[in-house]
Amino acid sequence: MSGDMRITVTRTLSKEQQARRERLIEAARVLALEGGYPAVTMHDVADRAGVARATVYRYFATKDHLLTEVAATWAQRITADIDALAVGDTPTERLTALLERIVHVAAAELTLTSAIIQAVTSDDSSVEAARTVLFLFVRDRLSAAIGDPVPERDDVEIVLGHILLAALVSLTSLGRPAEEVAGMVRTSGRLVLAGALAAATA
């Protein structure tokens, strides 16, 4: 969109700059939680964070870029206690426990989830790098939940990532009930892992 300021931060941030960046992310998170995607504007983020509007653009090229960073902190928060979440004796049990947890947290914060999904799936080019980092993080969390060696692990993680994204879209854009979506990820996770293990012994 013409008129956007696209500035990429490549330098190492000072403690003060990092704190300011985190304050902007938190301001955007609160706005999204309160009012969804339309409620997040660079002007309102700046006001809530107590900085000049130009300051927001020093750290985030666009609204979707900012909300993708919000998505990253959201993902870190809900998977921080992954060892406790990924309960069970088998990879399938650990994986499905994590997937269901993500679905239920997302459903409880539906306006926030809707905002970050809209941003993450945007065709805004400024989102690409942050989205890649986010997707790699999610893959790492899925891998940690599975734990045990699984054949074709990279492919399994990619497929599971797509299933999780589809689940969050089902919650937000399609308005499906949380229990239905939780059931979908539970069944999908079980089938994907079972398929990978069966293919290895075929």
C-alpha atoms as a printed R data frame, in Angstrom:
    type eleno elety resid chain resno       x       y      z
1   ATOM     1    CA   MET     A     1   0.000   0.000  0.000
2   ATOM     2    CA   SER     A     2   1.457   3.340 -0.979
3   ATOM     3    CA   GLY     A     3   2.462   5.612  1.839
4   ATOM     4    CA   ASP     A     4   3.575   2.801  4.166
5   ATOM     5    CA   MET     A     5   6.891   3.346  5.877
6   ATOM     6    CA   ARG     A     6   8.892   0.133  5.526
7   ATOM     7    CA   ILE     A     7  11.856   0.209  7.849
8   ATOM     8    CA   THR     A     8  13.573  -2.988  8.879
9   ATOM     9    CA   VAL     A     9  15.458  -3.090 12.152
10  ATOM    10    CA   THR     A    10  18.695  -4.994 11.572
11  ATOM    11    CA   ARG     A    11  20.888  -3.511 14.292
12  ATOM    12    CA   THR     A    12  21.259  -4.986 17.755
13  ATOM    13    CA   LEU     A    13  18.873  -3.247 20.107
14  ATOM    14    CA   SER     A    14  19.951  -1.676 23.372
15  ATOM    15    CA   LYS     A    15  18.143  -2.699 26.561
16  ATOM    16    CA   GLU     A    16  16.101   0.494 26.371
17  ATOM    17    CA   GLN     A    17  15.187  -0.109 22.729
18  ATOM    18    CA   GLN     A    18  14.293  -3.736 23.426
19  ATOM    19    CA   ALA     A    19  12.073  -2.643 26.305
20  ATOM    20    CA   ARG     A    20  10.368  -0.099 24.049
21  ATOM    21    CA   ARG     A    21   9.834  -2.733 21.367
22  ATOM    22    CA   GLU     A    22   8.306  -5.120 23.897
23  ATOM    23    CA   ARG     A    23   6.065  -2.327 25.179
24  ATOM    24    CA   LEU     A    24   4.763  -1.749 21.652
25  ATOM    25    CA   ILE     A    25   4.064  -5.454 21.190
26  ATOM    26    CA   GLU     A    26   2.199  -5.566 24.491
27  ATOM    27    CA   ALA     A    27   0.178  -2.467 23.572
28  ATOM    28    CA   ALA     A    28  -0.831  -4.088 20.277
29  ATOM    29    CA   ARG     A    29  -1.708  -7.329 22.078
30  ATOM    30    CA   VAL     A    30  -4.011  -5.553 24.518
31  ATOM    31    CA   LEU     A    31  -5.715  -3.591 21.738
32  ATOM    32    CA   ALA     A    32  -6.243  -6.771 19.714
33  ATOM    33    CA   LEU     A    33  -7.568  -8.594 22.757
34  ATOM    34    CA   GLU     A    34 -10.022  -5.780 23.425
35  ATOM    35    CA   GLY     A    35 -11.211  -5.075 19.905
36  ATOM    36    CA   GLY     A    36  -9.694  -7.472 17.402
37  ATOM    37    CA   TYR     A    37  -7.867  -6.568 14.208
38  ATOM    38    CA   PRO     A    38  -9.668  -3.245 13.512
39  ATOM    39    CA   ALA     A    39  -8.764  -1.934 16.980
40  ATOM    40    CA   VAL     A    40  -5.031  -2.126 16.296
41  ATOM    41    CA   THR     A    41  -3.780   1.026 14.613
42  ATOM    42    CA   MET     A    42  -0.238   2.335 14.726
43  ATOM    43    CA   HIS     A    43  -1.572   5.563 16.242
44  ATOM    44    CA   ASP     A    44  -3.398   3.783 19.063
45  ATOM    45    CA   VAL     A    45  -0.462   1.444 19.687
46  ATOM    46    CA   ALA     A    46   1.813   4.465 20.039
47  ATOM    47    CA   ASP     A    47  -0.609   6.178 22.408
48  ATOM    48    CA   ARG     A    48  -1.015   3.114 24.591
49  ATOM    49    CA   ALA     A    49   2.736   2.536 24.705
50  ATOM    50    CA   GLY     A    50   3.404   6.198 25.424
51  ATOM    51    CA   VAL     A    51   5.635   6.853 22.425
52  ATOM    52    CA   ALA     A    52   5.501   8.962 19.271
53  ATOM    53    CA   ARG     A    53   3.833   7.352 16.272
54  ATOM    54    CA   ALA     A    54   7.071   7.547 14.283
55  ATOM    55    CA   THR     A    55   8.691   5.402 16.956
56  ATOM    56    CA   VAL     A    56   6.387   2.492 16.131
57  ATOM    57    CA   TYR     A    57   7.639   2.524 12.543
58  ATOM    58    CA   ARG     A    58  11.232   2.314 13.699
59  ATOM    59    CA   TYR     A    59  10.489  -1.196 14.932
60  ATOM    60    CA   PHE     A    60   7.593  -2.421 12.805
61  ATOM    61    CA   ALA     A    61   7.047  -1.697  9.132
62  ATOM    62    CA   THR     A    62   3.279  -2.198  9.168
63  ATOM    63    CA   LYS     A    63   0.383  -3.175 11.398
64  ATOM    64    CA   ASP     A    64   0.523  -6.757 10.116
65  ATOM    65    CA   HIS     A    65   4.242  -6.922 10.874
66  ATOM    66    CA   LEU     A    66   3.547  -5.765 14.431
67  ATOM    67    CA   LEU     A    67   0.699  -8.243 14.911
68  ATOM    68    CA   THR     A    68   2.865 -11.087 13.595
69  ATOM    69    CA   GLU     A    69   5.339 -10.236 16.339
70  ATOM    70    CA   VAL     A    70   2.398 -10.291 18.755
71  ATOM    71    CA   ALA     A    71   1.649 -13.785 17.436
72  ATOM    72    CA   ALA     A    72   5.219 -14.856 18.224
73  ATOM    73    CA   THR     A    73   4.997 -13.692 21.834
74  ATOM    74    CA   TRP     A    74   1.555 -15.330 22.111
75  ATOM    75    CA   ALA     A    75   2.966 -18.636 20.860
76  ATOM    76    CA   GLN     A    76   5.880 -18.429 23.280
77  ATOM    77    CA   ARG     A    77   3.572 -17.702 26.194
78  ATOM    78    CA   ILE     A    78   1.187 -20.599 25.651
79  ATOM    79    CA   THR     A    79   3.949 -23.133 25.004
80  ATOM    80    CA   ALA     A    80   6.404 -21.938 27.672
81  ATOM    81    CA   ASP     A    81   5.483 -24.811 29.984
82  ATOM    82    CA   ILE     A    82   5.648 -27.389 27.219
83  ATOM    83    CA   ASP     A    83   7.135 -30.107 29.423
84  ATOM    84    CA   ALA     A    84   4.104 -29.896 31.690
85  ATOM    85    CA   LEU     A    85   1.685 -29.547 28.777
86  ATOM    86    CA   ALA     A    86   2.991 -32.366 26.626
87  ATOM    87    CA   VAL     A    87   1.816 -35.053 29.029
88  ATOM    88    CA   GLY     A    88   1.647 -38.704 28.103
89  ATOM    89    CA   ASP     A    89   3.800 -41.729 27.494
90  ATOM    90    CA   THR     A    90   3.651 -41.665 23.699
91  ATOM    91    CA   PRO     A    91   4.452 -39.058 21.031
92  ATOM    92    CA   THR     A    92   0.774 -38.999 20.053
93  ATOM    93    CA   GLU     A    93  -0.409 -38.302 23.591
94  ATOM    94    CA   ARG     A    94   2.147 -35.532 24.093
95  ATOM    95    CA   LEU     A    95   1.441 -33.935 20.728
96  ATOM    96    CA   THR     A    96  -2.345 -33.972 21.010
97  ATOM    97    CA   ALA     A    97  -2.162 -32.522 24.529
98  ATOM    98    CA   LEU     A    98  -0.205 -29.551 23.179
99  ATOM    99    CA   LEU     A    99  -2.444 -29.054 20.143
100 ATOM   100    CA   GLU     A   100  -5.589 -29.125 22.257
101 ATOM   101    CA   ARG     A   101  -4.083 -26.657 24.740
102 ATOM   102    CA   ILE     A   102  -3.324 -24.205 21.920
103 ATOM   103    CA   VAL     A   103  -6.870 -24.508 20.580
104 ATOM   104    CA   HIS     A   104  -8.460 -23.876 23.977
105 ATOM   105    CA   VAL     A   105  -6.249 -20.852 24.736
106 ATOM   106    CA   ALA     A   106  -6.969 -19.476 21.263
107 ATOM   107    CA   ALA     A   107 -10.711 -19.934 21.786
108 ATOM   108    CA   ALA     A   108 -10.549 -18.148 25.131
109 ATOM   109    CA   GLU     A   109  -8.837 -15.150 23.481
110 ATOM   110    CA   LEU     A   110 -10.793 -15.206 20.242
111 ATOM   111    CA   THR     A   111 -10.510 -11.524 19.316
112 ATOM   112    CA   LEU     A   112  -6.736 -11.669 19.771
113 ATOM   113    CA   THR     A   113  -6.473 -14.957 17.875
114 ATOM   114    CA   SER     A   114  -8.525 -13.558 15.008
115 ATOM   115    CA   ALA     A   115  -6.309 -10.477 14.770
116 ATOM   116    CA   ILE     A   116  -3.042 -12.377 14.694
117 ATOM   117    CA   ILE     A   117  -4.318 -14.955 12.208
118 ATOM   118    CA   GLN     A   118  -5.403 -12.144  9.884
119 ATOM   119    CA   ALA     A   119  -1.948 -10.594 10.152
120 ATOM   120    CA   VAL     A   120   0.043 -13.819  9.845
121 ATOM   121    CA   THR     A   121  -1.836 -14.831  6.687
122 ATOM   122    CA   SER     A   122  -1.505 -11.371  5.139
123 ATOM   123    CA   ASP     A   123   0.202 -10.888  1.781
124 ATOM   124    CA   ASP     A   124   2.059  -7.909  3.264
125 ATOM   125    CA   SER     A   125   5.711  -8.465  2.333
126 ATOM   126    CA   SER     A   126   6.920  -6.982  5.616
127 ATOM   127    CA   VAL     A   127   5.381  -9.947  7.437
128 ATOM   128    CA   GLU     A   128   7.444 -12.599  5.675
129 ATOM   129    CA   ALA     A   129  10.554 -12.679  7.876
130 ATOM   130    CA   ALA     A   130   8.615 -12.542 11.162
131 ATOM   131    CA   ARG     A   131   6.189 -15.182  9.892
132 ATOM   132    CA   THR     A   132   9.051 -17.511  9.008
133 ATOM   133    CA   VAL     A   133  10.521 -17.129 12.489
134 ATOM   134    CA   LEU     A   134   7.087 -17.797 14.001
135 ATOM   135    CA   PHE     A   135   6.489 -20.916 11.922
136 ATOM   136    CA   LEU     A   136   9.947 -22.284 12.779
137 ATOM   137    CA   PHE     A   137   9.250 -21.685 16.457
138 ATOM   138    CA   VAL     A   138   5.930 -23.534 16.236
139 ATOM   139    CA   ARG     A   139   7.653 -26.423 14.456
140 ATOM   140    CA   ASP     A   140  10.211 -26.568 17.254
141 ATOM   141    CA   ARG     A   141   7.465 -26.698 19.883
142 ATOM   142    CA   LEU     A   142   5.673 -29.465 17.996
143 ATOM   143    CA   SER     A   143   8.929 -31.375 17.728
144 ATOM   144    CA   ALA     A   144   9.554 -30.981 21.461
145 ATOM   145    CA   ALA     A   145   6.079 -32.295 22.222
146 ATOM   146    CA   ILE     A   146   6.551 -35.362 20.008
147 ATOM   147    CA   GLY     A   147   9.863 -36.054 21.681
148 ATOM   148    CA   ASP     A   148  10.627 -39.499 20.324
149 ATOM   149    CA   PRO     A   149  12.242 -39.979 16.899
150 ATOM   150    CA   VAL     A   150   9.645 -40.060 14.131
151 ATOM   151    CA   PRO     A   151  10.322 -40.954 10.471
152 ATOM   152    CA   GLU     A   152  10.159 -38.039  8.013
153 ATOM   153    CA   ARG     A   153  10.085 -35.707 11.014
154 ATOM   154    CA   ASP     A   154  10.428 -32.489  8.982
155 ATOM   155    CA   ASP     A   155   7.439 -33.393  6.820
156 ATOM   156    CA   VAL     A   156   5.429 -34.375  9.894
157 ATOM   157    CA   GLU     A   157   6.160 -31.030 11.576
158 ATOM   158    CA   ILE     A   158   5.195 -29.069  8.445
159 ATOM   159    CA   VAL     A   159   1.902 -30.947  8.065
160 ATOM   160    CA   LEU     A   160   1.101 -30.491 11.743
161 ATOM   161    CA   GLY     A   161   1.824 -26.774 11.439
162 ATOM   162    CA   HIS     A   162  -0.680 -26.509  8.601
163 ATOM   163    CA   ILE     A   163  -3.233 -28.450 10.635
164 ATOM   164    CA   LEU     A   164  -2.780 -26.059 13.539
165 ATOM   165    CA   LEU     A   165  -3.184 -23.033 11.271
166 ATOM   166    CA   ALA     A   166  -6.336 -24.554  9.768
167 ATOM   167    CA   ALA     A   167  -7.655 -25.147 13.281
168 ATOM   168    CA   LEU     A   168  -7.127 -21.512 14.260
169 ATOM   169    CA   VAL     A   169  -8.801 -20.344 11.047
170 ATOM   170    CA   SER     A   170 -11.724 -22.651 11.854
171 ATOM   171    CA   LEU     A   171 -12.040 -21.015 15.270
172 ATOM   172    CA   THR     A   172 -11.828 -17.455 13.996
173 ATOM   173    CA   SER     A   173 -13.014 -17.095 10.415
174 ATOM   174    CA   LEU     A   174 -15.412 -20.045 10.429
175 ATOM   175    CA   GLY     A   175 -16.632 -19.678 13.999
176 ATOM   176    CA   ARG     A   176 -16.450 -23.379 14.822
177 ATOM   177    CA   PRO     A   177 -16.840 -24.430 18.480
178 ATOM   178    CA   ALA     A   178 -13.665 -24.981 20.477
179 ATOM   179    CA   GLU     A   179 -14.501 -28.590 21.341
180 ATOM   180    CA   GLU     A   180 -15.077 -29.430 17.688
181 ATOM   181    CA   VAL     A   181 -11.758 -27.885 16.666
182 ATOM   182    CA   ALA     A   182  -9.944 -29.554 19.566
183 ATOM   183    CA   GLY     A   183 -11.345 -32.862 18.373
184 ATOM   184    CA   MET     A   184 -10.118 -32.108 14.862
185 ATOM   185    CA   VAL     A   185  -6.529 -31.454 15.948
186 ATOM   186    CA   ARG     A   186  -6.568 -34.490 18.232
187 ATOM   187    CA   THR     A   187  -7.681 -36.773 15.411
188 ATOM   188    CA   SER     A   188  -5.378 -35.125 12.856
189 ATOM   189    CA   GLY     A   189  -2.335 -35.351 15.100
190 ATOM   190    CA   ARG     A   190  -3.006 -39.011 15.788
191 ATOM   191    CA   LEU     A   191  -3.477 -39.846 12.095
192 ATOM   192    CA   VAL     A   192  -0.391 -37.927 10.932
193 ATOM   193    CA   LEU     A   193   1.896 -39.656 13.408
194 ATOM   194    CA   ALA     A   194   0.329 -43.048 12.780
195 ATOM   195    CA   GLY     A   195   0.798 -42.553  9.032
196 ATOM   196    CA   ALA     A   196   4.449 -41.603  9.432
197 ATOM   197    CA   LEU     A   197   5.170 -44.621 11.599
198 ATOM   198    CA   ALA     A   198   3.273 -46.983  9.272
199 ATOM   199    CA   ALA     A   199   5.151 -45.688  6.225
200 ATOM   200    CA   ALA     A   200   8.451 -46.416  7.928
201 ATOM   201    CA   THR     A   201   7.571 -50.067  8.421
202 ATOM   202    CA   ALA     A   202   5.894 -50.611  5.043
